[in-house]
Amino acid sequence: MEFTSDAARAHYDAVRDVLDGVVVGLDFDGTLSPVVDDPEAARLHPGAPGALLELAEAVRAVAVITGRPARQAIAMGDLDALGNAMLDRGAELFVFGQYGNERWSATEQRIRSPRPPAGLASFERELPQVLRGAGAADAYVEEKGLAVAVHTRRMDDPAGAFERLVKPIAALAERHRLTIEPGRNVIEIRSGDMHKGQAVRTFVAEQEATGVVFGGDDLGDVEAFEAVRALRADGLPGLVVCSASHEQPDLVRLADVVVDGPAGVVDLLSSLARRR
């Protein structure tokens, strides 16, 4: 765990001092789960369930805030069982899926989801032609219900294919009034009406939190980082945690604490829990 400044250490201490009313938001891939070539093979870091259970005794609530569909994240992380165990220890577990468009909680045990955005079906029909035109017909296309993700990680030249695809996919998305979210060898196409920053603000307000922590690793987490910093500017103790990777070094400049991937996130959560 590395603090990026003396002020960052002070932010950590401020959150620790009000920990019983703090809410913790965490991305899934790259933060709680190591990034893998096959997105369907992702699983929680082995230490994450124990660290989250320990943290549940110290904070008000925890949320997994992810671009994945909520149902998928729950299954991959066995979050329904984990959520029940966290309730027994005094904290609620939430899942904000697809950047906050979907919601699930351990108490309700059901997913609330809107209709798919207008234009998404037409985008999907035209996508194969764009992939072929960019020499990336073998890219893996993941249908998420409310979004589509194009993965290049399993291709022979992941970075090259990614660079070739960003502009034509962005142009196709714009024609259908959708937005793109470039990430670590993945381009996600979705509605721009919701993002992780709004999910963080909603989470904080609904829980009447006394402080907030958010941890993420990719460009889709930038709005959440900025939301925490804005809430902190308004007087709420807040901490921004970057699960660092060589693929997205730019996120470090927005963070208070930099940790080494999901293993580092687990250590940070345990450290917070021990400070109660």
Secondary structure, DSSP 8 states (H G I E B T S, - for coil): -EESSHHHHHHHHHHHHTGGGEEEEE-SBTTTB---SSGGG----TTHHHHHHHHHTTSSEEEEE-SS-HHHHHHHHTHHHHHHHHHHTT-EEEEEEGGGTEEEETTT---B-----TTHHHHHHHHHHHHHHTT-TT-EEEE-SSEEEEE-TTSSSHHHHHHHHHHHHHHHHHHTT-EEEE-SSEEEEE-SS--HHHHHHHHHHHHT-SEEEEEE-SGGGHHHHHHHHHHHHTT--EEEEEE--TT-GGGGGG-SEEESHHHHHHHHHHHHHHT-
